[in-house]
């Protein structure tokens, strides 16, 4: 193998490695600009879905706290749970 063939092979290996690394980083959510500086990630659909789920769980906790601490005697606990379930 001549010197120039070795140089071409080394350059190809480096280029393929950088492309694979860039593809992996993009799929993991990391991005960089032309200078290699990290840039802010854009929100993914999964992130928004998780935020919505957290909001729903917080609402459920509020309802459970209200049931546990509310001292209403008009409705029994089972009836109030059924009313909340119907909403």
Buried (B, 14 or more C-beta within 10 A) or exposed (E): EEEEEEEEEEEEEEEEEEEEEEEEEEEEEEBEEEEEEEEEEEEEEEEEEEEEEEEEEEEEEEBEEEEEEEEEEEEEEEEBBEEEEEE
